[in-house]
Every structure is written in C-alpha cells, then in structure tokens.
C-alpha cells in the first residue's frame, strides 16, 4: 500500500478514533485497505473509490437519503444497498464529524453489551463537558 493511496496522517487519525471505541481493532481488508472491526465485524474502512480517499461507514437506513444529499457522501459500491456510504476524507477534514460517523457505524455493528459501554462513556464525557471537570483517572490497585 503506497502513501499516495492512503496518506499515513489520515489513516493514523482514523485509526486513533476507531481503536478508542470499546473492543475495536485495526485490521486490513482482504484487498489491503485499513479496516476497523468490532467482534470480528467491520464497522469502517479507508478506501479509494472514484479516485477519492474515503471513509466507508454504515449509516441508519432511514438517514441514508439525508446523508447522500451531502456531496461529500456517495453510496459505497457493492454494499450501498445495505446502508454503507463513502465519506470523502480529502482536503480539510472535520475530525469531529469523522468521529461521529465512526461511532454511529460502530453502534450499528457492535453487540449490545459494547454499545452500552460506548453509550455509558459518551454520557460520562457529556456530563464532564457540561460541568467543566476532567475525567478522573482510575486508581491502581496496590501491588501485593
């Protein structure tokens, strides 16, 4: 895989956001593109389609028309009918938006127990953001 095909900076940012999700792992697709899975199922990948670098994610089917109205999105080849879209991640990228797309795709793929962990973490982060406090670090158990 060449740097021109998948810029390392973009892949690193997507990887960092993806593996921060509960039990998510970075892998490679069968064709060599960076892929991100939870419980053995892909929730995102970085690929080139139509000569554009894209983040491929799943969106809720009832949101598909609204998402596709944005010119940065198009149906993913082969799997678009199942709710998968390509989001162009070239030029200036809103990484907060990428994080939201990854989280939503993750929620659609992950088992309920992992979605609950993600949602608990999101609720905790939102509470901290409103109160202006930082996350408390977990206390380590004393070595015996």
ABEGO torsion letter per residue (X at the ends): XBAAABBAAAAAAAAAAAAABBGBBBBBBAAGBBBBBBGGBBABBBBBBGGBBBBBBBBBAAAAAAAAABAABBBBBGAAAAGBBBBBBBEBBBAAAAAAAAAAAAAAABBAAAAAAAAAAAAAAAAAAAAGBBBBBBBBBBBX
